[in-house]
């Protein structure tokens, strides 16, 4: 199943409290349960003003549906085509 990177612009994301991050995560988890196993949240990276979320899903439609139901911004969705790391050079 395809893997996607979702960019979410959230002002001051890097200053969100642990409780705010926990609430965000809990809300996302509830929506994911409603959508079923076709979509999986892998992890998210928090920067100063953005979240970069990694999801596994059959298509971008279900990712956008997750965002609508959860009230999450979606500024871009990009499919991961391949992964590289230090072992790629070997």
Rosetta blueprint (number, residue, H / E / L):
1 X L
2 X L
3 X E
4 X E
5 X E
6 X E
7 X E
8 X E
9 X E
10 X L
11 X L
12 X L
13 X H
14 X H
15 X H
16 X L
17 X L
18 X H
19 X H
20 X H
21 X H
22 X H
23 X H
24 X H
25 X H
26 X H
27 X H
28 X H
29 X H
30 X H
31 X H
32 X H
33 X H
34 X H
35 X H
36 X L
37 X L
38 X L
39 X E
40 X E
41 X E
42 X E
43 X E
44 X E
45 X E
46 X E
47 X L
48 X L
49 X L
50 X E
51 X E
52 X E
53 X E
54 X E
55 X E
56 X E
57 X E
58 X L
59 X L
60 X H
61 X H
62 X H
63 X H
64 X H
65 X H
66 X H
67 X H
68 X H
69 X H
70 X H
71 X L
72 X L
73 X L
74 X L
75 X L
76 X E
77 X E
78 X E
79 X E
80 X L
81 X L
82 X L
83 X L
84 X L
85 X L
86 X H
87 X H
88 X H
89 X H
90 X L
